[in-house]
Amino acid sequence: MTTRYRVEYALKTHRRDQLIEWIKGLLAVPFVLHSQPTAAYDDRQDVLVKMASTAHRRYAEIFHDVEDLINDHITHQKGGTHRRSKLKLLVPSVGVFFTPLLLEEAFEYQDKQRRISSRRFVPPSFNDIRLILNSAQILSLVRGGPLQLVTFDGDVTLYDDGQSLTADNPVIPRILSLLARGTKVGIVTAAGYTEAKKYYGRLQGLLDAIKTAVALQQMTNPELIILGGESNFLFQLDISSEYLLRYVERSEWLLPEMQQWAEEDIQALLDVGEKALRECISGMELSAEIVRKERAVGIIPTTAPNSRKFTREQLEETVLVTQQIVEMSPAARKLPFCAFNGGNDVFVDIGDKGWGVLACQRYLGGIDGSNTLHVGDQFLSAGANDFKARLACTTAWIASPGETVQLLDELTTHSHGTR
C-alpha cells in the first residue's frame, strides 16, 4: 500500500503553496485567451498594445476579486466561522490573515516592474504572484499600520546560505533606517548559540553599524533582539557589552505555554529525532554526522575526503521521514517541534518560528500580529522553518538577500507615498 507521505512527495504538494497555485490557475485563463504569440510575425504594434491592455484589465479584475474573497475570509475569522468562508472552500489550506491584502494595487505596482501583462509566451508565474502578495502585504501594513516590528530569517534572507552579515551588505543601511524610524527589529534564526560571541560573528556588520550610528547620534535607543534556535535563545542589543549583545534569561521572555515544556519531554523528542536521522543516514548511506545540541538535533556533512554532498531529494526525504516519525511519538503531543531542510543540513528544533515571533512580540511590549512583518525564504509546507511564522504575524516570502533589499526599499517607497 502506498503511504500518504509517498503520494505527497510524488505529487510534490510539499513544494507548493496552494493559494499561489490557485491564483496562478485563475490568471492562466486570460493569458491563454488574450496572449498573442503569433504577433511576433505581425508588423502591427497595435495588436501588442491591445493585448497588453486587455490582459492587464483581466488580471486586475482577478486580483480585485481575490482581494474581496480575502476580506470575506477575514470577516468570517472575526466571527469564528472562517472554515465556512468561500475562500476556505476554494483553497482548503488557506490560513489566518492578519490584515487585508491590497492585491489589485499591488498588481498595478508589480506589473510596472515585471511587465506581466505584456508577455506573450510566459504566463503569470509563481514568482510573479509571490511578489504581488508581498507588495500587497507591504501596502496594507503601510496604510493600516503602524508597522512596529520586523523580524528576519538569517540565511538566504539577510545573507547567502552559510555566510555572515558583513559590513558591505546592502541590507544593513535598510535595517538601520527601520531602527531610526522607531521600528523594532528581530532576527529569528535557526542558528542556536548560547554565546553572544557566536552571534556577533554572524552579524558583526550590522551590530558594528548600529554601534557607530548610536555614537554619531543618528539613532537613539534602537531595539534589536536575536532569537536563536527558532524559539530557544534570546539576545538583546547592548552597546556596552563586548559583543554588543546581552543574553536574556528564559524566565524573562518565555511565553506561558512555553514554560510548560518539560525538559524530559524535550530530551525524549530529541531522542526520537536523533534515531530517525540515524535511520536516514543508514538507509540512504549519507555522508553525514549527527549534531546534538541543547534544544536541537540534526545532521551535517562529514569532513571526510570522499564524502558526498547531500542532494535536494535526500534532504527532503530526510525531513519528511523524520517529521513523520517524530509526529507519531508521545513527546510530540506535548510540545511543538520543527523539522527543516537547511540547504546542506537537516535539523529538528524544539519549538518553531511561530513561537519565536510570538515571543519577540511579547518581549518587545505586546505587539500585535497585524503590526508585525516576518521576512523569510522558507514558506513551503514541509522542510521550511519560516512556514509557522504565518500563525503569528504577516509575512513576506523572499527568495534571496537581494529580494530582501528590494522589499525594504519598497516599504520605504510606499511609506513616503502615504505622507
Buried (B, 14 or more C-beta within 10 A) or exposed (E): EEEEBEEBBEEEBBBBBBBBBBBBEBBEEBBEEBBBEEBEEEEEEEEBEBBBEBBBEBBBEBBEEBBBBBBBBBEBBEEEEBEEBEBBEBBEEBEBBBBBBBBBBBBBBBBEEBEBBBBBEEBBBEEBBBBBBBBBBBBBBBBBEEBBBBBBBBBBBBBEBEBBBEEEBEBBEBBBBBBBEBBBBBBBBBBBBBEBEBBBEBBBBBBBBBBEBBEEEBBEEBBBBBBBBBBBBBBBBBEEBEBBBBBBEEEEBBBEEBEEBEEEBBBBBBBBBBBBBBBBBEEBEBBBBEBEBEBBBBBBBBEEEEEEEBEEEBBBBBBBBBBBBBEEBEBBEBBBBBBBBBBBBBBBBBBBBBBBBBBBBBBBEEBEBBBBBBBBBBBBBBBBBBBBBBBBBBBBBBEEBEBBBBBBEBBBEBBEEEE
